[in-house]
């Protein structure tokens, strides 16, 4: 299975947002552009995730809406995919989801997209690849992991960011 772990686009700071509630921070104009660039890249690469799991935070939801606009995919919001989320819990969830789906369809040729936040996305890459590599994600950056469902671990193949596409 191909896993794509994406950080949300650039978000407004607390002053711009006018609120101290981190979950309500929205994308900036730049963040929306970053998400559109990555959506175009996913489309050009013919990446069509079977499922998208996304954080409930506004900036992640907005990134998801922009990124999946050219896709026909199932989208599920997961309350535990937050900046302070537990990478092991997300890993366990992915393995459980793969097990359930694998009983219905062969997942080897499928892909999955997760849209979340730093530092969770960084820790999640380390957790899924069983390495000490915790990459720093640019806003709207995507990590591509070749994930072995049976071994329940993967290999980091690439990191792509909007800056790489310029």
C-alpha positions, 0 to 999 in steps of 0.5 A: 500500500502507498501511504501519503502523509500530508501536513496542512497548508500555511495557517494564520497565526493567533493574531491574524486569526483573532483567537487563541483557539488553535483548532480554529486557525484557518489557512492563509492565502499562501496555505490555500495556494500550497494545497492547490499545488500539492493537489495538482501534483497528486493528480499529475502523479495519478495518486487516487487514495482509496481513503483520506483521514483528516484532522478535525482542525479547520486548517486541515479540513480546508487543506483536505477540501482543496487537495481532494477537490479533483478526487473521488475518495472517501474522507473521514475526520478522526478526532485523534489526528491533532498536533498533539496526537499519538503516532502509535495510536494512528499507526495502530488505527491504520493497521486495523483499517488495513486489516478490515479493508483487506478482507474486502479488497486487495490493498497492495495497489491502493493508497491512503492519504492522511492530512494532519499537523506537525509534530504528529506527521513527523512522528508518524513517519518515524513510527510507520517506518520503524526509524529514528528519522523524524522529518521536518515537513514544509507546510503542505508537504507530503511524505510518500511511504511504501507500506507493507501491510503484512509487516506493518511497517514501511519505507520512506520513499520521498518527501515533496513540498510546494517549494519542490514544485516551483 
